[in-house]
Amino acid sequence: MAVSKQWTEWHLTPRGWISGSTRRDGEGNVWRDEPEERVITFVYQEQVDKAHPEPHATVQESWRSKTSTQVEQLLAQHGPCPRKL
């Protein structure tokens, strides 16, 4: 069972990476609308549990545009998903 599970959605747009919805310990979920011009979304998550007291970070793709041809170009231009909450 997780002692701490925090996350942030990161949306890649032509303007760069934009922070989306989040979950923070003690604050709960804060929901934000996705930017209309997003081409891909990742979730960066940090989790701590009793078996692994050191934070374990993961990045997972959660959505990708089916119509945009810019995904690879924008990833090359703006870099990978930010690894921060």
Beta strands, then each sheet from edge to edge (+ up, - down):
strand 1: 2-13
strand 2: 16-24
strand 3: 28-30
strand 4: 40-49
strand 5: 52-64
sheet 1: 3+ 2- 1+ 4- 5+
end
